[in-house]
């Protein structure tokens, strides 16, 4: 089951400075980690562009999603990453131990080079990148995250394994593309104008989410909710959209009924929405 989150590239448009913008994105990354989001997609909001560089939101989120032992070599120094020191640690749960493929610890790595001999070089936080054969049933490319089982560091004994990497992937795509993916599952727009997330409705949504193999949840930006981004009438979205493909969502949902603040920030909406939408029976 796949859980995907969509956020606009205008997410930090109201931040007073780059430090505050980076901190805001850190909370988004934390929410994605806490609730085991598989994919975090940044979609374009041309009419809501802020004052930061093109790609700022995606770059900082990609950096946050990169394991700490890989960040220095992968990213170096970039203007967008000036204040990444304020990012909260994600502390993604690592998976270690032995299994049917042999003893050793599982480490996340990044493919730095693909050779013509069926081998790849992988940086997995050891002293140097290591050369590993690619199993016949795997297809990996440069820059891709992979899982490496390390059974010995001296001498180095390791191999690529077909095992999900912990954490989340960050990608860039427009809304239509993200919502039409084969693994999109139940598609939900988070909005104060949506249906109220009552206990009864959440129970039905959990069943529907499981039946459809996962869910995709989209969020808006400060002062630019999803109705504004999509240029739709807020009054038309407070109902099930199953028979109306005009917005691309199955439903619009308000996960903060009776909010006490005039504005719920996007990073706050992520925690509120994912907390109830990931509930199990």
Secondary structure, 3 states (H helix, E strand, C coil): CEEEEEEECCCCCCCCCHHHHHHHHHHHHHHHHHCCCCEEEEECCHHHCCCCCCCHHHHHHHHHHCCHHHHHHHHCCCHHHCCHHHCCCCCCCCCECCECCECCEEEEEEEEEECCCCEEEEECCCCCCEEEECCCCCCCCCCCEEEEEEEEECCEEEEEECCCCCCCEEEECCHHHHHCCCCCCEEEEEEEEEEECCHHHHHHHHHHHHHCCEEEEECCECCECHHHHHCCCHHHCCCECCCCCCCCCCEEEECCCCCCCCCCCHHHHHHHHHHHHCCCC
